[in-house]
Amino acid sequence: MDIFNVRCPTCQKDYYADMLLYSLKVELHCPYCGVYFYKEESPKLVTGGAGASTVARVAGGLSQEMIYRPPAEED
Ligand SMILES: [Zn+2]
C-alpha cells in the first residue's frame, strides 16, 4: 500500500499512515504517545518512497484505529 511518514508534533517520533488518510481531513493518532493531531501540525511529513524501513520499525504493525481518529458520525 502507499504510505506517508509523519512525525508526531508532541513526542517527535516518526511513524507511518496510509496515504488514504493523507487525503482525508481526519486527525492522525500517534501510536507512541496517543495524541491526536492534524497532518498540518506535524513538523515533518514525507510522502512516497523510503517507507518500508519505517514500517519495519513498528513492532507488531499498526491497526487503523491506532493511527487515526475516524470522523464523527453525522446524521
Ligand atoms: Zn506522539
N, CA, C, O and the ligand as a Tripos MOL2 file, in Angstrom:
@<TRIPOS>MOLECULE
protein
  301   299    76     0     0
PROTEIN
NO_CHARGES

@<TRIPOS>ATOM
      1 N           0.8420   -1.1990    0.0000 N.3       1 MET1
      2 CA          0.0000    0.0000    0.0000 C.3       1 MET1
      3 C           0.8760    1.2470    0.0000 C.2       1 MET1
      4 O           2.0530    1.1900    0.3560 O.2       1 MET1
      5 N           0.3140    2.3290   -0.3870 N.am      2 ASP2
      6 CA          1.0340    3.5970   -0.3460 C.3       2 ASP2
      7 C           0.9020    4.2080    1.0460 C.2       2 ASP2
      8 O          -0.1800    4.2490    1.6320 O.2       2 ASP2
      9 N           2.0230    4.6760    1.5450 N.am      3 ILE3
     10 CA          2.0070    5.2620    2.8770 C.3       3 ILE3
     11 C           2.7470    6.5880    2.8810 C.2       3 ILE3
     12 O           3.4730    6.9050    1.9380 O.2       3 ILE3
     13 N           2.5660    7.3450    3.9180 N.am      4 PHE4
     14 CA          3.3930    8.5230    4.1260 C.3       4 PHE4
     15 C           3.9430    8.4660    5.5450 C.2       4 PHE4
     16 O           3.3520    7.8620    6.4400 O.2       4 PHE4
     17 N           5.0670    9.1000    5.7200 N.am      5 ASN5
     18 CA          5.6930    9.1430    7.0450 C.3       5 ASN5
     19 C           5.3700   10.4810    7.6930 C.2       5 ASN5
     20 O           5.3820   11.5250    7.0410 O.2       5 ASN5
     21 N           5.0860   10.4280    8.9640 N.am      6 VAL6
     22 CA          4.6980   11.6340    9.6760 C.3       6 VAL6
     23 C           5.3570   11.6520   11.0490 C.2       6 VAL6
     24 O           5.5080   10.6150   11.6950 O.2       6 VAL6
     25 N           5.7450   12.8420   11.4830 N.am      7 ARG7
     26 CA          6.3570   12.9790   12.8110 C.3       7 ARG7
     27 C           5.3420   13.5570   13.7800 C.2       7 ARG7
     28 O           4.6540   14.5320   13.4750 O.2       7 ARG7
     29 N           5.2610   12.9540   14.9290 N.am      8 CYS8
     30 CA          4.3370   13.4330   15.9500 C.3       8 CYS8
     31 C           4.8150   14.7880   16.4790 C.2       8 CYS8
     32 O           5.9740   14.9130   16.8740 O.2       8 CYS8
     33 N           3.9540   15.7950   16.4960 N.am      9 PRO9
     34 CA          4.3500   17.1230   17.0000 C.3       9 PRO9
     35 C           4.5320   17.1440   18.5150 C.2       9 PRO9
     36 O           5.0830   18.1020   19.0550 O.2       9 PRO9
     37 N           4.0850   16.1190   19.1920 N.am     10 THR10
     38 CA          4.1810   16.0840   20.6490 C.3      10 THR10
     39 C           5.4070   15.3220   21.1370 C.2      10 THR10
     40 O           6.1790   15.8470   21.9380 O.2      10 THR10
     41 N           5.5970   14.0830   20.6610 N.am     11 CYS11
     42 CA          6.7220   13.2820   21.1530 C.3      11 CYS11
     43 C           7.8660   13.2100   20.1450 C.2      11 CYS11
     44 O           8.9230   12.6530   20.4420 O.2      11 CYS11
     45 N           7.6540   13.7800   18.9340 N.am     12 GLN12
     46 CA          8.7040   13.8690   17.9250 C.3      12 GLN12
     47 C           9.1290   12.5180   17.3580 C.2      12 GLN12
     48 O          10.2000   12.4160   16.7590 O.2      12 GLN12
     49 N           8.3220   11.4940   17.5310 N.am     13 LYS13
     50 CA          8.6440   10.2030   16.9410 C.3      13 LYS13
     51 C           7.9840   10.0840   15.5670 C.2      13 LYS13
     52 O           6.9050   10.6260   15.3290 O.2      13 LYS13
     53 N           8.6590    9.3610   14.6730 N.am     14 ASP14
     54 CA          8.1320    9.1690   13.3300 C.3      14 ASP14
     55 C           7.3450    7.8670   13.2390 C.2      14 ASP14
     56 O           7.7190    6.8550   13.8320 O.2      14 ASP14
     57 N           6.2660    7.9080   12.4980 N.am     15 TYR15
     58 CA          5.5630    6.6790   12.1700 C.3      15 TYR15
     59 C           4.9410    6.8580   10.8050 C.2      15 TYR15
     60 O           5.1850    7.8630   10.1370 O.2      15 TYR15
     61 N           4.1450    5.9010   10.3840 N.am     16 TYR16
     62 CA          3.5820    5.9900    9.0450 C.3      16 TYR16
     63 C           2.0710    5.8170    9.0880 C.2      16 TYR16
     64 O           1.5090    5.2980   10.0520 O.2      16 TYR16
     65 N           1.4340    6.2650    8.0170 N.am     17 ALA17
     66 CA         -0.0060    6.0840    7.8840 C.3      17 ALA17
     67 C          -0.3450    5.8690    6.4180 C.2      17 ALA17
     68 O           0.4260    6.2430    5.5350 O.2      17 ALA17
     69 N          -1.4710    5.2810    6.1680 N.am     18 ASP18
     70 CA         -1.9260    5.0280    4.8070 C.3      18 ASP18
     71 C          -2.1580    6.3510    4.0730 C.2      18 ASP18
     72 O          -2.6680    7.3140    4.6440 O.2      18 ASP18
     73 N          -1.7730    6.3730    2.8010 N.am     19 MET19
     74 CA         -1.9640    7.5950    2.0080 C.3      19 MET19
     75 C          -3.4260    8.0070    1.9330 C.2      19 MET19
     76 O          -3.7460    9.1740    1.7060 O.2      19 MET19
     77 N          -4.3000    7.0420    2.1240 N.am     20 LEU20
     78 CA         -5.7280    7.3780    2.1310 C.3      20 LEU20
     79 C          -6.0090    8.4460    3.1770 C.2      20 LEU20
     80 O          -6.8110    9.3550    2.9620 O.2      20 LEU20
     81 N          -5.3320    8.3170    4.3150 N.am     21 LEU21
     82 CA         -5.5580    9.2730    5.3980 C.3      21 LEU21
     83 C          -5.0140   10.6560    5.0590 C.2      21 LEU21
     84 O          -5.4890   11.6770    5.5550 O.2      21 LEU21
     85 N          -3.9920   10.6480    4.1890 N.am     22 TYR22
     86 CA         -3.3850   11.9210    3.8030 C.3      22 TYR22
     87 C          -4.3900   12.8120    3.0870 C.2      22 TYR22
     88 O          -4.3520   14.0380    3.1910 O.2      22 TYR22
     89 N          -5.2920   12.1590    2.3550 N.am     23 SER23
     90 CA         -6.2700   12.9050    1.5600 C.3      23 SER23
     91 C          -7.5290   13.2330    2.3480 C.2      23 SER23
     92 O          -8.3800   13.9920    1.8860 O.2      23 SER23
     93 N          -7.6410   12.6650    3.5230 N.am     24 LEU24
     94 CA         -8.8250   12.8950    4.3310 C.3      24 LEU24
     95 C          -8.5610   13.9380    5.4100 C.2      24 LEU24
     96 O          -7.4360   14.0780    5.8890 O.2      24 LEU24
     97 N          -9.6090   14.6670    5.7890 N.am     25 LYS25
     98 CA         -9.4770   15.6430    6.8560 C.3      25 LYS25
     99 C          -9.8060   14.9610    8.1790 C.2      25 LYS25
    100 O         -10.8450   15.2030    8.7930 O.2      25 LYS25
    101 N          -8.8800   14.1010    8.5910 N.am     26 VAL26
    102 CA         -9.0680   13.4150    9.8690 C.3      26 VAL26
    103 C          -7.8350   13.6500   10.7220 C.2      26 VAL26
    104 O          -6.7530   13.9340   10.2070 O.2      26 VAL26
    105 N          -8.0050   13.5320   12.0130 N.am     27 GLU27
    106 CA         -6.8710   13.6600   12.9060 C.3      27 GLU27
    107 C          -6.0750   12.3640   12.9260 C.2      27 GLU27
    108 O          -6.6430   11.2740   13.0040 O.2      27 GLU27
    109 N          -4.7740   12.4910   12.8550 N.am     28 LEU28
    110 CA         -3.8930   11.3330   12.9610 C.3      28 LEU28
    111 C          -3.6840   11.0150   14.4350 C.2      28 LEU28
    112 O          -3.7890   11.8840   15.3000 O.2      28 LEU28
    113 N          -3.3880    9.7570   14.6930 N.am     29 HIS29
    114 CA         -3.2510    9.2960   16.0710 C.3      29 HIS29
    115 C          -1.8610    8.7370   16.2810 C.2      29 HIS29
    116 O          -1.5090    7.7190   15.6850 O.2      29 HIS29
    117 N          -1.0730    9.3730   17.1060 N.am     30 CYS30
    118 CA          0.2730    8.8930   17.3710 C.3      30 CYS30
    119 C           0.2140    7.5820   18.1570 C.2      30 CYS30
    120 O          -0.3880    7.5320   19.2300 O.2      30 CYS30
    121 N           0.8390    6.5140   17.6280 N.am     31 PRO31
    122 CA          0.8120    5.2230   18.3220 C.3      31 PRO31
    123 C           1.7390    5.1830   19.5330 C.2      31 PRO31
    124 O           1.6910    4.2440   20.3280 O.2      31 PRO31
    125 N           2.5770    6.1980   19.6680 N.am     32 TYR32
    126 CA          3.5480    6.2100   20.7620 C.3      32 TYR32
    127 C           3.0110    6.9340   21.9870 C.2      32 TYR32
    128 O           3.0540    6.4000   23.0950 O.2      32 TYR32
    129 N           2.5060    8.1470   21.7900 N.am     33 CYS33
    130 CA          2.0450    8.9130   22.9480 C.3      33 CYS33
    131 C           0.5270    9.0860   22.9660 C.2      33 CYS33
    132 O          -0.0410    9.5620   23.9490 O.2      33 CYS33
    133 N          -0.1290    8.6900   21.8580 N.am     34 GLY34
    134 CA         -1.5880    8.6740   21.8600 C.3      34 GLY34
    135 C          -2.2620    9.9900   21.5270 C.2      34 GLY34
    136 O          -3.4880   10.0840   21.5790 O.2      34 GLY34
    137 N          -1.4780   11.0190   21.1800 N.am     35 VAL35
    138 CA         -2.0720   12.3200   20.8900 C.3      35 VAL35
    139 C          -2.7480   12.3050   19.5120 C.2      35 VAL35
    140 O          -2.3280   11.5720   18.6150 O.2      35 VAL35
    141 N          -3.7690   13.1000   19.3580 N.am     36 TYR36
    142 CA         -4.4160   13.2860   18.0640 C.3      36 TYR36
    143 C          -3.9650   14.6130   17.4890 C.2      36 TYR36
    144 O          -3.9000   15.6120   18.2060 O.2      36 TYR36
    145 N          -3.6500   14.6360   16.1890 N.am     37 PHE37
    146 CA         -3.2330   15.8850   15.5520 C.3      37 PHE37
    147 C          -3.5200   15.8310   14.0620 C.2      37 PHE37
    148 O          -3.6120   14.7520   13.4770 O.2      37 PHE37
    149 N          -3.6590   16.9960   13.4530 N.am     38 TYR38
    150 CA         -3.8220   17.0610   12.0100 C.3      38 TYR38
    151 C          -2.4490   17.0520   11.3470 C.2      38 TYR38
    152 O          -1.4700   17.5230   11.9270 O.2      38 TYR38
    153 N          -2.3820   16.5190   10.1420 N.am     39 LYS39
    154 CA         -1.0810   16.3990    9.4750 C.3      39 LYS39
    155 C          -0.4310   17.7580    9.2780 C.2      39 LYS39
    156 O           0.7930   17.8540    9.1980 O.2      39 LYS39
    157 N          -1.2360   18.8110    9.1990 N.am     40 GLU40
    158 CA         -0.6740   20.1540    9.0660 C.3      40 GLU40
    159 C           0.1250   20.5730   10.3030 C.2      40 GLU40
    160 O           0.9470   21.4870   10.2440 O.2      40 GLU40
    161 N          -0.1260   19.8980   11.4110 N.am     41 GLU41
    162 CA          0.5590   20.2380   12.6540 C.3      41 GLU41
    163 C           1.8840   19.4910   12.7990 C.2      41 GLU41
    164 O           2.6690   19.7810   13.7020 O.2      41 GLU41
    165 N           2.1310   18.5270   11.9070 N.am     42 SER42
    166 CA          3.3440   17.7320   12.0130 C.3      42 SER42
    167 C           4.5600   18.5390   11.5900 C.2      42 SER42
    168 O           4.5040   19.2640   10.5970 O.2      42 SER42
    169 N           5.6780   18.4220   12.3420 N.am     43 PRO43
    170 CA          6.9110   19.1140   11.9820 C.3      43 PRO43
    171 C           7.6230   18.4600   10.8040 C.2      43 PRO43
    172 O           8.5210   19.0580   10.2130 O.2      43 PRO43
    173 N           7.2300   17.2410   10.4600 N.am     44 LYS44
    174 CA          7.8610   16.5330    9.3530 C.3      44 LYS44
    175 C           6.8710   15.5640    8.7450 C.2      44 LYS44
    176 O           6.2710   14.7450    9.4410 O.2      44 LYS44
    177 N           6.7090   15.6680    7.4290 N.am     45 LEU45
    178 CA          5.7520   14.8160    6.7540 C.3      45 LEU45
    179 C           6.3320   14.4700    5.3930 C.2      45 LEU45
    180 O           6.6050   15.3590    4.5860 O.2      45 LEU45
    181 N           6.5220   13.1850    5.1360 N.am     46 VAL46
    182 CA          7.1660   12.7370    3.9110 C.3      46 VAL46
    183 C           6.2620   11.7690    3.1670 C.2      46 VAL46
    184 O           5.8170   10.7670    3.7260 O.2      46 VAL46
    185 N           5.9950   12.0730    1.9150 N.am     47 THR47
    186 CA          5.1740   11.1790    1.1040 C.3      47 THR47
    187 C           6.0420   10.4810    0.0710 C.2      47 THR47
    188 O           6.9930   11.0630   -0.4510 O.2      47 THR47
    189 N           5.7140    9.2490   -0.2140 N.am     48 GLY48
    190 CA          6.4030    8.4960   -1.2510 C.3      48 GLY48
    191 C           7.7680    8.0020   -0.8540 C.2      48 GLY48
    192 O           8.4790    8.6660   -0.0990 O.2      48 GLY48
    193 N           8.1470    6.8310   -1.3570 N.am     49 GLY49
    194 CA          9.4790    6.2880   -1.1440 C.3      49 GLY49
    195 C           9.8360    6.0070    0.2990 C.2      49 GLY49
    196 O           9.1120    6.4000    1.2140 O.2      49 GLY49
    197 N          10.9480    5.3310    0.5030 N.am     50 ALA50
    198 CA         11.5660    5.1500    1.8240 C.3      50 ALA50
    199 C          10.5970    4.7850    2.9320 C.2      50 ALA50
    200 O          10.8390    5.1060    4.0960 O.2      50 ALA50
    201 N           9.5190    4.1290    2.5910 N.am     51 GLY51
    202 CA          8.5430    3.7940    3.6200 C.3      51 GLY51
    203 C           8.7930    2.4710    4.3040 C.2      51 GLY51
    204 O           8.4600    2.2980    5.4770 O.2      51 GLY51
    205 N           9.3820    1.5310    3.5760 N.am     52 ALA52
    206 CA          9.4940    0.1620    4.0920 C.3      52 ALA52
    207 C          10.2800    0.0920    5.3930 C.2      52 ALA52
    208 O           9.8940   -0.6330    6.3100 O.2      52 ALA52
    209 N          11.3570    0.8240    5.4830 N.am     53 SER53
    210 CA         12.1750    0.7310    6.6850 C.3      53 SER53
    211 C          11.4360    1.2850    7.8920 C.2      53 SER53
    212 O          11.5940    0.7870    9.0070 O.2      53 SER53
    213 N          10.6360    2.3070    7.6710 N.am     54 THR54
    214 CA          9.8700    2.8680    8.7750 C.3      54 THR54
    215 C           8.8000    1.8880    9.2290 C.2      54 THR54
    216 O           8.5320    1.7460   10.4220 O.2      54 THR54
    217 N           8.2000    1.2220    8.2670 N.am     55 VAL55
    218 CA          7.1850    0.2240    8.6090 C.3      55 VAL55
    219 C           7.7900   -0.8570    9.4910 C.2      55 VAL55
    220 O           7.1910   -1.2840   10.4780 O.2      55 VAL55
    221 N           8.9920   -1.2920    9.1160 N.am     56 ALA56
    222 CA          9.6440   -2.3890    9.8240 C.3      56 ALA56
    223 C           9.9990   -2.0040   11.2600 C.2      56 ALA56
    224 O          10.1830   -2.8710   12.1130 O.2      56 ALA56
    225 N          10.0930   -0.7140   11.5170 N.am     57 ARG57
    226 CA         10.4730   -0.2700   12.8570 C.3      57 ARG57
    227 C           9.3440   -0.4110   13.8670 C.2      57 ARG57
    228 O           9.5800   -0.4330   15.0750 O.2      57 ARG57
    229 N           8.1350   -0.5050   13.3720 N.am     58 VAL58
    230 CA          6.9960   -0.5700   14.2800 C.3      58 VAL58
    231 C           6.6540   -2.0260   14.5670 C.2      58 VAL58
    232 O           6.0090   -2.6860   13.7520 O.2      58 VAL58
    233 N           7.0690   -2.5140   15.6820 N.am     59 ALA59
    234 CA          6.8670   -3.9210   16.0330 C.3      59 ALA59
    235 C           5.3910   -4.2610   16.0960 C.2      59 ALA59
    236 O           4.5960   -3.5550   16.7160 O.2      59 ALA59
    237 N           5.0450   -5.3490   15.4460 N.am     60 GLY60
    238 CA          3.6720   -5.8100   15.5240 C.3      60 GLY60
    239 C           2.7120   -5.0980   14.5940 C.2      60 GLY60
    240 O           1.5400   -5.4640   14.5000 O.2      60 GLY60
    241 N           3.2070   -4.0800   13.9070 N.am     61 GLY61
    242 CA          2.3430   -3.3760   12.9640 C.3      61 GLY61
    243 C           1.3420   -2.4860   13.6620 C.2      61 GLY61
    244 O           1.2810   -2.4190   14.8890 O.2      61 GLY61
    245 N           0.5620   -1.8090   12.8490 N.am     62 LEU62
    246 CA         -0.4090   -0.8700   13.3850 C.3      62 LEU62
    247 C          -1.7860   -1.1540   12.8060 C.2      62 LEU62
    248 O          -1.9170   -1.5220   11.6390 O.2      62 LEU62
    249 N          -2.7790   -0.9850   13.6060 N.am     63 SER63
    250 CA         -4.1310   -1.0770   13.0870 C.3      63 SER63
    251 C          -4.6070    0.3210   12.7330 C.2      63 SER63
    252 O          -4.0390    1.3090   13.1980 O.2      63 SER63
    253 N          -5.6430    0.4090   11.9150 N.am     64 GLN64
    254 CA         -6.1450    1.7330   11.5360 C.3      64 GLN64
    255 C          -6.5670    2.5280   12.7600 C.2      64 GLN64
    256 O          -6.3890    3.7450   12.8110 O.2      64 GLN64
    257 N          -7.1220    1.8450   13.7370 N.am     65 GLU65
    258 CA         -7.6000    2.5600   14.9130 C.3      65 GLU65
    259 C          -6.4500    3.2020   15.6760 C.2      65 GLU65
    260 O          -6.6450    4.1540   16.4310 O.2      65 GLU65
    261 N          -5.2560    2.6720   15.4720 N.am     66 MET66
    262 CA         -4.1020    3.1930   16.1890 C.3      66 MET66
    263 C          -3.5280    4.4460   15.5520 C.2      66 MET66
    264 O          -2.8470    5.2220   16.2220 O.2      66 MET66
    265 N          -3.7900    4.6550   14.2730 N.am     67 ILE67
    266 CA         -3.0920    5.7220   13.5840 C.3      67 ILE67
    267 C          -3.9740    6.8930   13.1840 C.2      67 ILE67
    268 O          -3.4630    7.8980   12.6890 O.2      67 ILE67
    269 N          -5.2430    6.7980   13.3770 N.am     68 TYR68
    270 CA         -6.0740    7.9650   13.1170 C.3      68 TYR68
    271 C          -7.4030    7.8810   13.8550 C.2      68 TYR68
    272 O          -7.8290    6.8030   14.2710 O.2      68 TYR68
    273 N          -8.0430    9.0140   14.0090 N.am     69 ARG69
    274 CA         -9.3480    9.0630   14.6440 C.3      69 ARG69
    275 C         -10.3990    9.1080   13.5370 C.2      69 ARG69
    276 O         -10.4120   10.0510   12.7460 O.2      69 ARG69
    277 N         -11.2590    8.1310   13.4670 N.am     70 PRO70
    278 CA        -12.2860    8.1400   12.4190 C.3      70 PRO70
    279 C         -13.1840    9.3600   12.5550 C.2      70 PRO70
    280 O         -13.4370    9.8210   13.6680 O.2      70 PRO70
    281 N         -13.6660    9.8840   11.4420 N.am     71 PRO71
    282 CA        -14.5590   11.0430   11.5140 C.3      71 PRO71
    283 C         -15.8160   10.7200   12.3040 C.2      71 PRO71
    284 O         -16.2940    9.5860   12.2970 O.2      71 PRO71
    285 N         -16.3390   11.7190   12.9780 N.am     72 ALA72
    286 CA        -17.5210   11.5120   13.8040 C.3      72 ALA72
    287 C         -18.7340   11.2170   12.9410 C.2      72 ALA72
    288 O         -18.8560   11.7190   11.8240 O.2      72 ALA72
    289 N         -19.6130   10.4110   13.4650 N.am     73 GLU73
    290 CA        -20.8460   10.1140   12.7450 C.3      73 GLU73
    291 C         -21.7200   11.3730   12.7010 C.2      73 GLU73
    292 O         -21.8830   12.0800   13.6960 O.2      73 GLU73
    293 N         -22.2720   11.6200   11.5150 N.am     74 GLU74
    294 CA        -23.1640   12.7710   11.3900 C.3      74 GLU74
    295 C         -24.4620   12.3300   10.7670 C.2      74 GLU74
    296 O         -24.4730   11.5790    9.7920 O.2      74 GLU74
    297 N         -25.5510   12.7940   11.3290 N.am     75 ASP75
    298 CA        -26.8550   12.4400   10.7820 C.3      75 ASP75
    299 C         -27.2390   13.3730    9.6570 C.2      75 ASP75
    300 O         -28.3120   13.2270    9.0730 O.2      75 ASP75
    301 ZN          3.4600   11.1570   19.8170 Zn       76 ZN76
@<TRIPOS>BOND
     1     1     2 1
     2     2     3 1
     3     3     4 2
     4     3     5 am
     5     5     6 1
     6     6     7 1
     7     7     8 2
     8     7     9 am
     9     9    10 1
    10    10    11 1
    11    11    12 2
    12    11    13 am
    13    13    14 1
    14    14    15 1
    15    15    16 2
    16    15    17 am
    17    17    18 1
    18    18    19 1
    19    19    20 2
    20    19    21 am
    21    21    22 1
    22    22    23 1
    23    23    24 2
    24    23    25 am
    25    25    26 1
    26    26    27 1
    27    27    28 2
    28    27    29 am
    29    29    30 1
    30    30    31 1
    31    31    32 2
    32    31    33 am
    33    33    34 1
    34    34    35 1
    35    35    36 2
    36    35    37 am
    37    37    38 1
    38    38    39 1
    39    39    40 2
    40    39    41 am
    41    41    42 1
    42    42    43 1
    43    43    44 2
    44    43    45 am
    45    45    46 1
    46    46    47 1
    47    47    48 2
    48    47    49 am
    49    49    50 1
    50    50    51 1
    51    51    52 2
    52    51    53 am
    53    53    54 1
    54    54    55 1
    55    55    56 2
    56    55    57 am
    57    57    58 1
    58    58    59 1
    59    59    60 2
    60    59    61 am
    61    61    62 1
    62    62    63 1
    63    63    64 2
    64    63    65 am
    65    65    66 1
    66    66    67 1
    67    67    68 2
    68    67    69 am
    69    69    70 1
    70    70    71 1
    71    71    72 2
    72    71    73 am
    73    73    74 1
    74    74    75 1
    75    75    76 2
    76    75    77 am
    77    77    78 1
    78    78    79 1
    79    79    80 2
    80    79    81 am
    81    81    82 1
    82    82    83 1
    83    83    84 2
    84    83    85 am
    85    85    86 1
    86    86    87 1
    87    87    88 2
    88    87    89 am
    89    89    90 1
    90    90    91 1
    91    91    92 2
    92    91    93 am
    93    93    94 1
    94    94    95 1
    95    95    96 2
    96    95    97 am
    97    97    98 1
    98    98    99 1
    99    99   100 2
   100    99   101 am
   101   101   102 1
   102   102   103 1
   103   103   104 2
   104   103   105 am
   105   105   106 1
   106   106   107 1
   107   107   108 2
   108   107   109 am
   109   109   110 1
   110   110   111 1
   111   111   112 2
   112   111   113 am
   113   113   114 1
   114   114   115 1
   115   115   116 2
   116   115   117 am
   117   117   118 1
   118   118   119 1
   119   119   120 2
   120   119   121 am
   121   121   122 1
   122   122   123 1
   123   123   124 2
   124   123   125 am
   125   125   126 1
   126   126   127 1
   127   127   128 2
   128   127   129 am
   129   129   130 1
   130   130   131 1
   131   131   132 2
   132   131   133 am
   133   133   134 1
   134   134   135 1
   135   135   136 2
   136   135   137 am
   137   137   138 1
   138   138   139 1
   139   139   140 2
   140   139   141 am
   141   141   142 1
   142   142   143 1
   143   143   144 2
   144   143   145 am
   145   145   146 1
   146   146   147 1
   147   147   148 2
   148   147   149 am
   149   149   150 1
   150   150   151 1
   151   151   152 2
   152   151   153 am
   153   153   154 1
   154   154   155 1
   155   155   156 2
   156   155   157 am
   157   157   158 1
   158   158   159 1
   159   159   160 2
   160   159   161 am
   161   161   162 1
   162   162   163 1
   163   163   164 2
   164   163   165 am
   165   165   166 1
   166   166   167 1
   167   167   168 2
   168   167   169 am
   169   169   170 1
   170   170   171 1
   171   171   172 2
   172   171   173 am
   173   173   174 1
   174   174   175 1
   175   175   176 2
   176   175   177 am
   177   177   178 1
   178   178   179 1
   179   179   180 2
   180   179   181 am
   181   181   182 1
   182   182   183 1
   183   183   184 2
   184   183   185 am
   185   185   186 1
   186   186   187 1
   187   187   188 2
   188   187   189 am
   189   189   190 1
   190   190   191 1
   191   191   192 2
   192   191   193 am
   193   193   194 1
   194   194   195 1
   195   195   196 2
   196   195   197 am
   197   197   198 1
   198   198   199 1
   199   199   200 2
   200   199   201 am
   201   201   202 1
   202   202   203 1
   203   203   204 2
   204   203   205 am
   205   205   206 1
   206   206   207 1
   207   207   208 2
   208   207   209 am
   209   209   210 1
   210   210   211 1
   211   211   212 2
   212   211   213 am
   213   213   214 1
   214   214   215 1
   215   215   216 2
   216   215   217 am
   217   217   218 1
   218   218   219 1
   219   219   220 2
   220   219   221 am
   221   221   222 1
   222   222   223 1
   223   223   224 2
   224   223   225 am
   225   225   226 1
   226   226   227 1
   227   227   228 2
   228   227   229 am
   229   229   230 1
   230   230   231 1
   231   231   232 2
   232   231   233 am
   233   233   234 1
   234   234   235 1
   235   235   236 2
   236   235   237 am
   237   237   238 1
   238   238   239 1
   239   239   240 2
   240   239   241 am
   241   241   242 1
   242   242   243 1
   243   243   244 2
   244   243   245 am
   245   245   246 1
   246   246   247 1
   247   247   248 2
   248   247   249 am
   249   249   250 1
   250   250   251 1
   251   251   252 2
   252   251   253 am
   253   253   254 1
   254   254   255 1
   255   255   256 2
   256   255   257 am
   257   257   258 1
   258   258   259 1
   259   259   260 2
   260   259   261 am
   261   261   262 1
   262   262   263 1
   263   263   264 2
   264   263   265 am
   265   265   266 1
   266   266   267 1
   267   267   268 2
   268   267   269 am
   269   269   270 1
   270   270   271 1
   271   271   272 2
   272   271   273 am
   273   273   274 1
   274   274   275 1
   275   275   276 2
   276   275   277 am
   277   277   278 1
   278   278   279 1
   279   279   280 2
   280   279   281 am
   281   281   282 1
   282   282   283 1
   283   283   284 2
   284   283   285 am
   285   285   286 1
   286   286   287 1
   287   287   288 2
   288   287   289 am
   289   289   290 1
   290   290   291 1
   291   291   292 2
   292   291   293 am
   293   293   294 1
   294   294   295 1
   295   295   296 2
   296   295   297 am
   297   297   298 1
   298   298   299 1
   299   299   300 2
@<TRIPOS>SUBSTRUCTURE
     1 MET1         2 RESIDUE 1 A MET
     2 ASP2         6 RESIDUE 1 A ASP
     3 ILE3        10 RESIDUE 1 A ILE
     4 PHE4        14 RESIDUE 1 A PHE
     5 ASN5        18 RESIDUE 1 A ASN
     6 VAL6        22 RESIDUE 1 A VAL
     7 ARG7        26 RESIDUE 1 A ARG
     8 CYS8        30 RESIDUE 1 A CYS
     9 PRO9        34 RESIDUE 1 A PRO
    10 THR10       38 RESIDUE 1 A THR
    11 CYS11       42 RESIDUE 1 A CYS
    12 GLN12       46 RESIDUE 1 A GLN
    13 LYS13       50 RESIDUE 1 A LYS
    14 ASP14       54 RESIDUE 1 A ASP
    15 TYR15       58 RESIDUE 1 A TYR
    16 TYR16       62 RESIDUE 1 A TYR
    17 ALA17       66 RESIDUE 1 A ALA
    18 ASP18       70 RESIDUE 1 A ASP
    19 MET19       74 RESIDUE 1 A MET
    20 LEU20       78 RESIDUE 1 A LEU
    21 LEU21       82 RESIDUE 1 A LEU
    22 TYR22       86 RESIDUE 1 A TYR
    23 SER23       90 RESIDUE 1 A SER
    24 LEU24       94 RESIDUE 1 A LEU
    25 LYS25       98 RESIDUE 1 A LYS
    26 VAL26      102 RESIDUE 1 A VAL
    27 GLU27      106 RESIDUE 1 A GLU
    28 LEU28      110 RESIDUE 1 A LEU
    29 HIS29      114 RESIDUE 1 A HIS
    30 CYS30      118 RESIDUE 1 A CYS
    31 PRO31      122 RESIDUE 1 A PRO
    32 TYR32      126 RESIDUE 1 A TYR
    33 CYS33      130 RESIDUE 1 A CYS
    34 GLY34      134 RESIDUE 1 A GLY
    35 VAL35      138 RESIDUE 1 A VAL
    36 TYR36      142 RESIDUE 1 A TYR
    37 PHE37      146 RESIDUE 1 A PHE
    38 TYR38      150 RESIDUE 1 A TYR
    39 LYS39      154 RESIDUE 1 A LYS
    40 GLU40      158 RESIDUE 1 A GLU
    41 GLU41      162 RESIDUE 1 A GLU
    42 SER42      166 RESIDUE 1 A SER
    43 PRO43      170 RESIDUE 1 A PRO
    44 LYS44      174 RESIDUE 1 A LYS
    45 LEU45      178 RESIDUE 1 A LEU
    46 VAL46      182 RESIDUE 1 A VAL
    47 THR47      186 RESIDUE 1 A THR
    48 GLY48      190 RESIDUE 1 A GLY
    49 GLY49      194 RESIDUE 1 A GLY
    50 ALA50      198 RESIDUE 1 A ALA
    51 GLY51      202 RESIDUE 1 A GLY
    52 ALA52      206 RESIDUE 1 A ALA
    53 SER53      210 RESIDUE 1 A SER
    54 THR54      214 RESIDUE 1 A THR
    55 VAL55      218 RESIDUE 1 A VAL
    56 ALA56      222 RESIDUE 1 A ALA
    57 ARG57      226 RESIDUE 1 A ARG
    58 VAL58      230 RESIDUE 1 A VAL
    59 ALA59      234 RESIDUE 1 A ALA
    60 GLY60      238 RESIDUE 1 A GLY
    61 GLY61      242 RESIDUE 1 A GLY
    62 LEU62      246 RESIDUE 1 A LEU
    63 SER63      250 RESIDUE 1 A SER
    64 GLN64      254 RESIDUE 1 A GLN
    65 GLU65      258 RESIDUE 1 A GLU
    66 MET66      262 RESIDUE 1 A MET
    67 ILE67      266 RESIDUE 1 A ILE
    68 TYR68      270 RESIDUE 1 A TYR
    69 ARG69      274 RESIDUE 1 A ARG
    70 PRO70      278 RESIDUE 1 A PRO
    71 PRO71      282 RESIDUE 1 A PRO
    72 ALA72      286 RESIDUE 1 A ALA
    73 GLU73      290 RESIDUE 1 A GLU
    74 GLU74      294 RESIDUE 1 A GLU
    75 ASP75      298 RESIDUE 1 A ASP
    76 ZN76       301 GROUP 0 **** ****
